[in-house]
Amino acid sequence: MGQRKNDSSREPKEKKTPVKIRPIPRKHAGKVTEPWAIMERLIDEVAHFSHLKVARIKLFWQKDWKADVDGIATGAQVCKASELDRNIAEDAGAETPDVFIKLPESQWPTLDAIEKEHRIFHELCHVKPAKDANGEQKIDSKDRLLWRLGRHPITAFHEEIERYGVEAVIGHNAKIVESIAYADRPMEKIFDKSESAAAIGDSWKNNHVSAAGFTEKQIEALESSGILNLGQLQEAMNRGNQWWAKNSGVSGSLRQGIEDAFNAYLMEILPPAAA
């Protein structure tokens, strides 16, 4: 029997570190690649992105991100080119980048057209011009335009949406900002409401009763009594409690709940004097 050769002298293969990110070429085989085509179409079509027509954005494939402990996974990512990134590109004779957008390479082919567009759209929304005190876009000492990455104005949990609804969650940050401003300048709130009332006039009276945020039971009671819009409701209430209770067919705690909700609605849209 022959002896087995000793393989101890054979060197083990070196384990190579995988490349996690690589550029997406704008063109392949003479055609604009899909991610570039989507991005360029959005910048061209969406008015909100008009400022990006002068931005130099580079696209990259990224090895797919994994979900974190909360089950949240990154679908795409944007980052601003640093001064070092720009200088390296210039030294290499390449176009100076402003922004990088990274897309998940292996996941991308499984996405439908809407999802692909949505991911790029989202990242483009982050890119804002960095402006000076005069509202002009800043430039550096090499006359390069400066950019910043805007934060998400909407952050929410599933439980929050289920409890308060999508519209309340979307408008939550605006309400916080407004409350901060009014806390510093309480008289401004009264002025704003007066201005709002002048603009609204009596148009609110034509709104269906559901506009005041009544419950389904309250709306059903009002409609059954022939009160369909808010003007009719105000007229009924202004006739006095006895008429309102006797002729509307709405009485007791149900009537009180409608009155409370309606008065709260008026306080929201009108200043105290008008309400």
N, C-alpha and C positions, 0 to 999 in steps of 0.2 A: 504494500500500500504506500502510495506516495505521500510525502509530508506536505501539509498545508503551508503555504507561504505565509510568513509573518507580515501582517499588514500594519504593524506598529509604527513603521516608518512613514506610512502614508499620512499626510497632514489633513486634519479635518477641514471641511469646507467652511469658509468664513460666512457667518450669518449676516446678510445685508439688511440694513434698515430700510423699510419701505418708504417710498416717497408719498407723502400725504397731500401734497398740493402741486398742481402744475398748471401752466397757462392754458386758457382755452383760445385756440387760434380764431381770429375773426373770419378767416376763409379757409375752406378745405375743398380741394378739387375744383377750385374756381367759384364756389358758392359760399355765401355768408352762412356761418354756422347758426344753428337754431337759437342758442342763448343770446348771441349778439343780435340776431334779427329781431328777437322779442324786445330786447332792451332798446334798440334804436327806434323801433316802431313806437314804443311807449313814450320815449322822449320827444318824438316828433308829433305824436297825436294828443298827448295829455297836456293841457295848458299849465297845470300845476308844475310840470317838469321843464318848463321853457328855460329856466336858468341853467339846466344841465346840458344845454346844447353846446356850451363852451367848456364843460367839464371833461377831463380826460380820464375815463373810467376803464379799468382793465378787469376782465373776467378770468376767474380761475376755477378749476375743478378741485374739490376738496374731498378727501376720503370721508365717507359718511360719518356724521356725528352720532353718538350713542345717547339714548335717553338717560336723564339723571335720576336721582332717587325719587323725585316727584313725578316721574314719567314724562318730563318735558324734554323734547329733543329740538336741536337747532335745525331749521329747514334750509337756511341760507344765512349768509353773514356779510356785513359790510365793514370796512375799516378804512381809515384815512391814510393816505400815503404820508410817511414821515419825511422830514427834511433829508434824512439819510437815504431813504428810498429814492427820492427825487435826484439827489446828487449822484448816486450810483448809476441811475438810468442816464443822466446827462453825460457822465464820464464814458459810458459805453456807447454813446451816440444814439440812444433810443429816445423815444418820446417820453417826456416827463409825466409820470402818472399823478393824478390827484386823489383817486379813490380806487379801492379794490373791492370787488364783489366775489364772494366764494359760493359755489353751488355744489350740492352733493353728487359726486360723479356716478356711483353705481345706482343710486336711487333715481336719478334724473330720467332715465328711459321708461320707468314705470309710472311716471306722473302723466296726468292728462294735460291737455293744452291750457285749460283754465288755471290749474294748479301751478304749472310752470310760469305762466304770466304773473300770477299772484305773488309768487315768491320774489321775482325780480322787481315787481311793482313795489312791494313792501320795502325792499332794501333801498330803492331809489328815493322813497319817501324820507329816508333818514338824511339824505345828503342836502345840506343847506349852505348857501353862501355865508361866509363869516363877514359880518358888516361892522363898519365903524360907527361913530356917534352921528354921522350925517346920513346913515342909511346906505352908504356906498360899500361895495365889496372890497375887502382888504386885499392888499398885495404885499408880497415880501420884497426884500432888497433886490431880488432878481426879476422883479415885475411879474411874478407868478401869482395867479389868483389863489386866495386862501379859502378853505372850506371847513365846515364843521359838521358833526353828526348830531342830528336832532334826536331827542328822546321820544319814547312812546307817550302820547298824551292819554292813552287808554290802557290801563292795566286792571285786570279783574280776575276773579275766581268763578268757577262754574256755580258754586253755591250762591255767590253774590248776584249773578245774573238771574238765577232761579227765583231768588227772593224779591229782588227789586226791579227786574226787567231790563232788557237790553238798552232801551232809551235812557233810563236813569243812570246806568253804568257809563254809557258813552258820554253823557253830559256831566258826569261827576266832577271831573277835574275843573271844568269851567265854573261850576258852582263853588268849588273850593277857592279858586282865584277871585271870584266875585265877592265871596264872603270876607276874604282878607282885605280887599279894597274897601268894602263898606264898613268893616270894623275900624279902619283908620279914618274914614270919612263918612260917618253915618248920615249926614245931611245929603250926601250925594245919592243915596238910595231913594230918598223922597223925590229929588229932582228927576232922577232917571224914570221913576214911575210916572211922574207928571208928564214927562216927554212921551213916554210910552202910551199913556192914556190919550194924549192929543193925537197920536198917530193912529191908535186903534179906533177912537171915536165910539160909535155904537155898533160897529160891525160884529162884535162878539155876541150881540143879542140874536143874530141869525144862526148861531151855532146850535147844533143839535144838543139836547140835554146831556148826552154822553160826554161832551167836551169838558164838563165840570168834574169828571172823575167819579160820578156816582156808581154805586154798586148795581149789579144787574137787577136786583129786586127793586131798588129805588127807581131805576129807569123804566122798568115795567109798570110800576105804579103811576109814574108821571104820564107815560104814553097812554095808559088806560083811561086817565082822566082828561085826555086831549091836550096835555101840555107837551109839546114836541120840541120847542126851542127855548133857549135861555131867556129871551125877551118875554115870552109868555109866562115863564116861571117867575121872573121878577115882578111882572104885573100882578100875578096871582098873590104873591107874597106881600106886595105893597097894599093890597086891599084890606089887610089886617088879618090877625090870627083867626078870628071867628069865621070870616068868609073862607079863608084858606083851608081851615079844618073842615068846614061844613060842605062847601061846594066842590072842592077838588077831589074829595074822596080819599085824601091822604091825611092820616091823623096819627096821633100818638107818637111813639118813638121813631116810627118811620118818617113822619113829617119833620121831626126835630133833626134827624140825621141828614135829611135833604137840605134843611136850612143851614146847618153847620157846614156841610160840604160846599154849598153854594157861596156862602159868605167867605169861606177860605179861598175859593176860586177867585172871587172878586178882589180880594185883598192881594192876590198874586198879580193880577193884570192891571189893577187900577190903584191910584193913590187913595188914602183914607177918605179924603173929601168926596171923591167921585164914587167910591164904593158905598 
